């Protein structure tokens, strides 16, 4: 028993150190980063940009998101929307916009049989760019950019060649009072807080930019040719292949609607973590170990604290266990508070919705970690994901098998339309 208690003390000490470190990271996210975005943006030597936006279907916020893109405070940019097929219901919406704005171009990519459909659409759009488009910016259709989003995202690329790419991130905004929306908001905010120094920063596909010449020089078309994840592969390419830095741009944290129930939350989380497991196994394993250490320490000290009231002979260090439990709980609650504070300061227009996550971020934070761990465990088995009705089997970071309903798998002789068709401007 003493030997077990000795081991659990070290588990608790490791959990406390991790919690303190995470609180320190959250302090940067909640206090320092909001101050950074108040600095004025330089407006000289901004290069022409092609904003590439893969899109499928029409959601409630599609029109407003597109309008926000058209209203960017940037001197020279155009939008290249890319869809899977002519039957997509969003196409008439885009055609109407294109008819009224010459900056808008639409590309129909066709069905992908060898890579993720999103990457397939992006590559189709990139082929429509020219040397005049000095920068390629990528964005997700469900993100809500501010008017300075593009300016802030592109600006660091003018600092020097050591910056290979720039990235923002998302902050999930609960659109209903369902607890699942609050949980996903806190889990996502925990990831957002990690972005910062070059060594920790990774590209996020919903808001990232790269010089067009570097996109080709670094070999991204080849790396993307059979991949599923655009951002993990870009991160690998920039940091490992090209030996450049990825610059995190806090001004480019964008709001994304969280409208989940428990089933859709676990489906989403397991899919994301399964992609992470294949593309960045060390990051996935670190997340699993961190959650296990934290929850083991919390469960052990809580059990000892409660048991000590009834059987003090079994827990002679009862008071110490209470102090250990409360110390770990306090560190994680402070972290959660700072994450919520950062979200409110970065996205003040959504402050009320973000404030609703405070209870989950502080009092119920151990339960949030438990839910996250369950999703991580669920992602441990298999390499298959289903994304928008298409099954993908990830063989590696850059190799993917695509299986579509009613269509043969890639390599079976089926030939999809690979000639990219451009719709009139």
N, C-alpha and C positions, 0 to 999 in steps of 0.2 A: 504493500500500500504506500509506504514511504517512497519507494522507487517511482511508482506511478505519479505521486504528488510532485516529486522532483521534476519529472518530465513535463507535467502540466504547467508547472511554474515557468519553464522555459517557453512553452507554447504561449502562455499568457504574456510573457515579456516580449516575444516576437510580435504577437498581436498588438500590444500596446505601442511598440515602436512603429509598426505599420500604420496604426491609427493616427499617431502623432504626425508621421510623415504625410499621410493623406490629408490631415487637417491643415498642415503647412501648405500643401499644394492647393487646397481649397481656399486658403487665405489669399493666395496670389490671384486665384480666379475671382474671388468675391471682392477684393479691395484694389489690388494693383492693376489688373487688366481693365476694369472700368475707367480707371484714371488714364490709362494709355490711349483709349479710344477718343478721349477728349482733345488730343493733340491735332492741330490742323494738318491736312494732307497737302503735300506739295503737288503742284499742278503743271509742272514743266516736263516736256519730253515724254508725254504719255503716248505709247504706240497704238496703232489701230488694232482692234480686237474683233475676233469672231467668237461670239458666245454660242456654244453648242448645247442644245437642250433636248435630250431624248424625252419623248412624251407618249403616253398611251392613255386613251380614254379621257373623259371629261369629269372632273370633280367639282364640288361646290366652289372651290377657291381657284380653279384654273384661270378664269378670266381675270381675276384680281392679280394673280401672280404674273401673268403675261403683261398686264398693264404696268406693273412695277418694273418689269424688265425694260419696257419701252420708255420708261421715264427715268432712266439712269442718268446721273449727272456726270457724263463722260463725253469727251469731244468727238470721238470717232469710233463707232462700233456698229456691228450688225448682228442679227440673230439668225441662227440656222436651226430651225426646228426639224427633228428627225423622228419619223414614225415607222412602225413595222409594216403597215399595209394600207392600201387605199380604202379599206373597209373600216378603218379606225374612226370612231365617231368624233374624234377631236379634229379630223382633217377639215371639215367645212368651217369650223371655227378659225382654224389657222389660215385657210384660204381667204376668208373675209378680212382678216388682219393684214395679210400679205398684200391684198389688193389696195389697201389704204396706206401702207407704209413700205417704202422701197427698201428699207433696211432688213426686211424679213424675207427669208428664203425657207422653203420647205423641201425636205428630202424624204422619199419613200425608200427604205432600206431593203425591204423584203425579209423573208424568214431566215433566221440563222440556224444552221445545222451543225456548227462546229465550235461555237463560242456563245457566251451570254448574249441575249438579245440586246441588252443595253449597250454592250461594247460594239456589237454589230452595227447598231444605229449610229453610235459615235464615230466609228471608222468611216461609215458612209458619209457622214457630215464633214469629217476632216478632209475627205477627198474633194469636197466641193469648195474648200478654201484655196486661197492663192498666196503667193509671196507677199502680197500687200497686207494680208492678215498676219501681222507680226506675232500676235499672241493668241493662243487658243484658251478660252475660258469654258469650263464645263459646269453645268448646274442641273439640279434635279427639278422636276416640274412642280413638286409639292413644297418647295422652299419659298419663303416670302422675303425677298431682298429689300433692304433699304435703298434710298436713292444714291448713296455713296458706295454701295457694295462693289461695283465693278472697279471704281477708282481705287479703293483700298486694296482690292485683290491683285490688281495689276502693278501698282506702284512699286512694291519690293523687287520686282523683276528688273527695274531700272537701276537698282543699287549696284549690280555687278554680276558677273557670270557665276560667282560662287552660289548664288541663289538659283537653284535649278527649277523650283516650282513653288507656288504659294497655295495656301489652303485656308479655308474657314472651317466651320463646323455647324451643327444644328443644335437647337435647344427645343425639346419637345414641350409644347404648350397643351395642357389638357383642355379638350373642347367639351367634355362632359365631366360629371363628378364621379365617374367610375374610378375605383381605387387603382385599377390596372393602368389608367392614364397617368396617375401620380407616381406609380412605381416606375414606369418606363421613363418618365421625366427625370427622376432622381438617378436612376442607373445611367442614363445618357449624360446627365450633367457630370457624373463622376468621371466619365471618359473625357468629356470636354475639358475638365480641369487639368487633365494630364498634358494637354497640348501646350507647348511653350518652347523650351529649349530645343535646339535642332535635333539632339539625339533622341528625344521622345516624340517629336512631331511626325505624324504620318499624314498622307493626303486623304482627303475625304471627297468622294466623287460628286457630292452635291454642291460643292463650291471649291473648285481648284483651277489653277491656271498654269500654263507652261508656254515658253516661247515655241513658236511653230518650228523653227529650225532645229531646236533641241528635241522636239517631239520625234522628228525623223532621225536626227543624229544619234540619239540615245537608243534607237531601235525599238521604240514603243509600238509601232505598227506590228512588228514581228512578235513581241512579247504578248500583245493583246490578241493575236490572231486566233488562239485557241483557249483564251482565258475566260473566266467568269467574272472575277472582281476587277473592275477598272482601277479602283483606288489602291488596293493592296499591291497590285502589279506596278502601278506608277510609283508608289513609295519604294518598292524594291529596286526599281530601275534607277530612280534618282539617287538613292542613298548608297546602294551596293554596286550598281553597274557604272553610273556616271560619276560617283563620288562627289555629289553636290549636296547642298542643303535644301530642306523644305522649310519655307518661312510660314509660320502660323500668323494669321492676320485676325486679331480678335474683333476688328470692325466687321468681319465677314461671318460672324456667328448669326445664323438666320433662324427664324422661327419656323417650326414644322408642327402641324396639327397632330396631336395624339388622340386618336379615337379608337381605343382598343377595348375588348373585353378580355377575360382571362385566357380564353382559347386562342384568340388572335394574337395576344401578347406572347404566349409561349411559342406559337408558330413563328412569329417574327424573330423572337430572341434566339430560338434554336437555330433558325436559318442563318442569322448573322454570326452566331458563335461557331457554327459548323464551317462557314467560310473562313473565319479566323483560324480555326483549328488546322485547316489544310494550308492556308496561305502563310500564317505566322504561328506555328505551333508553340513557340516559346511564350508568346504573349498569352495564348489560350491557357497554357499550363500555369503561368504565373497567376492568372485570374482565378483558376480553380484552387490553387494552393493558398492564395490570399484569403479567399472566402472560407476555406476549410479551417485555416488557422484562427481566423476571427471568430467563427461560429463555435469552434471547439472550446476556445478560451471563454467565450460568453456563457456557453452551456455549462461548463465545468464550474466556473465561479458562482454562477447563479444557483446551481444545484447544491453546492457546498454551503452557500449563504442560507438557503432555505432549510437544508437538513440540519444545520448547526443550531437552529432554534429548537428543534425537537430532540436531537441526539447530539448534544455538545461533546459527548465522549468519543463520537466518531469523527468529529471535526474540531479538534482542539484549537486550530487557528481560524475559528469562525469569523472573528472581527477582520482579520487580514483578508479573508475571501470576499467579504462585503466591500472592503476598500478597493480590492482589485477589480471586482465587478463594476463598481460605480466609476472608477477611473477610466476603464475601457469604454463604458457606456458614454461618459461625458465627452471623451475624445471624439467618438463617432458622431455624437449629437452636434458638437461644435462644427465638425466637418459638414454635416448636412445643412446646418444653418448658413454656413458660408457659401455653399453651393446655391442655395435658394437666393441668398443676397446677391450673388453674382448674376444670376439669371435676371433678377428684377432690375439691376442696374444696367445690364447690357441690353435688355429689351423692355424698357419702361412702359411701353404701350401694352405689354402683356403682364404687368406686375400683379394684377389681381389674380389671374389664373395661376401664375407661378407661386404666389403666396399660399394658394390652396394646397400645395404639396408639402408645406412646412412640417405638418404632423408626421408624414411618412419619412421625411428627411431627418427628423430628430428622434422623436419618441419611438417610432416604429422602424427605425433604420435597421436593426438586426433582422426584422422580417423581410425587408427589402433585399438584404444580402442573401437570405435563405432562398427567396424566389429567384434571385439571380443565379445562385448555385444550382438550383434545380434545372434551370435552362442550360447552364453549362454542362451539367451531367447528361441532359438529354441530347446535347450536341456531340457527345463523345462517341456515339454509336452510328457508324455509317458515314458516307461521303455524299449522300444524295440530298438535294433540296428541290422543292417545287416552288417556282417563282412565276407568278402570273400565268398559271396553268401549264407551264413547261417544266419538265423534269431535267435537272442537270446532275451529272455525276462528275465530281471533281477528282481527277486523278492526281493532279498536282496544282501548284500555283498557276501554271501556264498551260495546262491540258485539261480539257473538258469534253465529256460526252453529252450530247443533247438528245433528248427523247421527247417528241411531240405527240400528242394524241392524233391517231389516224395517219401519222406520217412515219416512214421508216427512220431508224436511227442514222446518225451521220456515218458515212462510209459504206452504206448499204446500196448505193447506186442512185438514191434520190438526189435530184439536183434542184435546189431552190433557186428562186430568182436572185441572182447575185449582181445583176446590172442595176446600178442605183439610178432610180428614176427621179428626176427633179421636176417638181410641180412649178408652174409659172409663178413668178413673183407677183 
